[in-house]
Amino acid sequence: MMRAVWVNSYARVLSGCLALQLWSATVRAGPPYLTDDPVPTDYRQFEIYGFADGIRSGGGTAADLGIDFNYGGAPDLQLTAVLPVAVEHPRGESSSTGLGNVQLAAKYRFLHQRESGWDVAIFPRLFLPSGSPRVGERHAYVQLPLWAGRDWGKWSTFGGGGLEINHAGNSRDSWFAGWVLARQVLPALQTGVEIFHRTADSLDALDTTVLGAGVRYDLNRRAHLLAYASRGIQNAQTEHRYSWYAAVLFTF
């Protein structure tokens, strides 16, 4: 699943207001990466992330702290809700804290690797208006992505992309795409590398591309630790110098 850290933060870089919104023998995809994966939470199972993330750009720094709740509502269907508290510190200004943009999403897998060679899913996501007057977006917008992936041995790869529809204020529609290659290096340790790109999502923003690396460590069957760091390689000084993500995941 896709993480909150990168969503719409680039639209506020040059204007000085940022917002932030990723136990088995194979790699479990999605968090901690920006790129999401096509595999939904198992039927009638829960995946709950307690996460913190942050980003630094030319306009300042920002961070999120929150809960990412996922439930297998039906075979091949994952229901998701993300509840973030956002902290924004534009360069040269005081910091602000408040409820960020709550996310509601549903992932549906319509192709399976065992039949077609690839898992493929859609994962539409709705961002609700922020509950705070100083952080996040004060209007709703949506993302419409398509994700694909497959596993072989200790390796896993997944990626895709889609369209973000956001017409309000200075925002404009944008495209995003990413890909991850990951490996189970130890029975309890997974590592991966990622490339992620998105087009400018506001009139005063620029396209951006980042490289990142993530890890996941399984404490036991129910508790897992995740971490991620990325660095911008396109328009990095203004759009995305670096970002990070850390989470504790509970599965049951």
N, C-alpha and C positions, 0 to 999 in steps of 0.2 A: 504494500500500500504506500501511497505517496505521503511524505512528511510535510508539516505546516511551515517549516523554516523558510522556504524559498518563495512562497506564494505572494505575489504582488509587492514584494519589498522593493524591487527595482523601480517601480513606478514612482516611488517617493524619494529616491536617492538624491536627485538633483534639486528637488524642492525641499529637502531637509526633513522629511518625515518618513520613517521606515516602519514596516510591519513585517512580522514573521509568522509567519505562520510556521522517518524510518527506522524441540528436542527431537532431532531426528538424525539419520545417517546422511541425509542430504541437506543442502542449504535451504533454509526458510527465507524467502525473499521479501521485498518490500522494505520496511524500516530495517536498518538505519539509513537507507539510501534515498536520494531524491527521486530516483526512478522507482516505479512500483512494479509489482509482479502480478501474474494472472491467477495465482492460486488463492481461492477464498479460504476463510476460516472453516474448519471442519464443521459439519452439521451438528447443531446443538452444543457446540463448544465455544469457549470464550478465549479471546486474546486481549489483554488489557495492558497498555503501556503507560507507565508514569514517566514522562519525558521532560527534558529541558533542551533548548537549542538556542543558537545565536548566530548573528551575521554582522560583519563589519564591511562598510563600503565608504565611498567618498563622502556620503551625507551623514555618517555617524554609525552608531551601533544599536542593535535591538536584540531582544531575547524573548522566548516564550517558555512558559512552564505550564504543564497541563496533563490531561488524561486523554488517551486515544483508545476508545472502546470499540471492540469488534465482536460480532456474534454470528455464528453460522445459522441463519434463519431458516434455511432449506438446503437441500443438496445443491452444491455449486452456487449458493447465494450467500454473500457476506453483507451484513448491515453494519455501518460504521458511524460513530459520532466522535468528534474531536472537540474538547472543551479547553481552550487556552486562556491563560492570563498573560497579557503582553506587556513588555517593558521596552519603551523606546527612548533613546537619547540622541536626538539630532545634534550634529556638531555645532558647538557654540550656544546651545540652549539647555534648559533644564530637562530632566528626564520625566516621563509620564508612565503611569501604570494603570491598567484597567482590563476589563474583559475584552478579548480579541474576537475575531470572526469565528463563530461556532460553525463547524463543518458537519454536514450530513451527507452520507454517500452509500451507494449499494454496488457491490462488485458481483457480476454474474459471469461465470465461466461457461462458454458455449462450445468450446472444442477441448478435447483431452489428448494428452501426449500419447497415451496407450493406443489411441485410435488413429490420430492424425500426425503424430510425431511432435506436436507442439500443444501446450496449453495456451488458450487465447481467451481473454475476458474483456468486457467493458467495465468501466468504473466511474460513472458520472458522479460528480461531486458538487454540492450546493454550499456556498459560503453565505451565511446570514449576516446582516448588518451588525457591526460591532456594538457592544453594550456600553462602550465608553466614548465620550466626546473627543478624546485626544489620541487614542490609539486605534489602529485597524481601519477598515473601510466602513463608511456609514451607509453603504448600499449593498445589495445582494449581487452575486455574480456566480457563474457556473464554469466547471471544467468538464470536457467530454473527451476522455482518453481511451485508447485501445492498448492493451498490454499483452505480450506474448513471452513464452519462456519454455525451457526444457532442461532436464537433468540427465547426466550420464556419468555413472561411477561417482566419483567424489566432486565432480564439476557441475556447475549450474550457470546458465546464462538467461537473462531476461531483459526486456526493454520494450520500447514503443514510444508513444506520445499522443498528442491531441491538441485540441483547441480550447483556449480560455475565452469566454464571452463576457466582456466587461466594457460597457459603454458609458458609464457614469463619469461625470467630471472630466478630469484630464486623462482618464484611462482609455485604452483602445484594445481591441481584440488582439490576442497574441497566440503563437504556437510554441509548443515545448516538446522536447524529445530527449530520451536518454537510454543508455545501455550499461549493463553490469555484467562482469564475469567474476564468478565466485568459486571458492574451493573449500572443501572440508579438510583442513590440514591436520587436525587432531580429532579424536572422537567427540570432544566437547567444544572445539574451536573452529569457527568459520571465518574466512577473510574474503574480501572482494575489492575490486577497483571499478570505477565508474567514470563515464563522461556524460555530461548533461548540458543541453543547450536550450535557450529560449529566445524568442524574438522580443523586441521592445514592446512593453505593455503599457506605455503612456507616451504622450507627445514629446516629453523631454527625457525619455530613457533611451538606452542603446541596447543592441543585442548583447547577449552574454553567454559564455561557455565556461564550464568549470570542470576540473578533474578532482575526484574524491576517492577515499579509501574507507572501508568499513570493516568492523569485526563484530562477532557475536560469540559469547561464551555461555555455555549451558551449565549453570550451577547444579541443577538437577532437572527432573522431568517437568517441573512446574515453574521454575524461576530461571531467568536468563538475563544477561547483561549485554547491552548493545552500545556501540560507539562509532562515530563517523567524523571525518574532517575533510573539507574541500578547499580548493584555492582556485580563484579565477584565472583564466588564461586569455580571455577576450574582454576588453574594456574593463579590466579588473579594478583599476584605481577609482573609477566612479561607480561601478555597478556591483561588484562582488569581489572584495579582496580575499576574504576567507569566511568560512562558516563551520559550525560544529553541532553535534547532536549526541546526546547520551540518554539512555533509557533503561529502566528495569521492566522486563516483560513477564507477566504471569499468564500461564496457559492452563486451562482446566475445562 
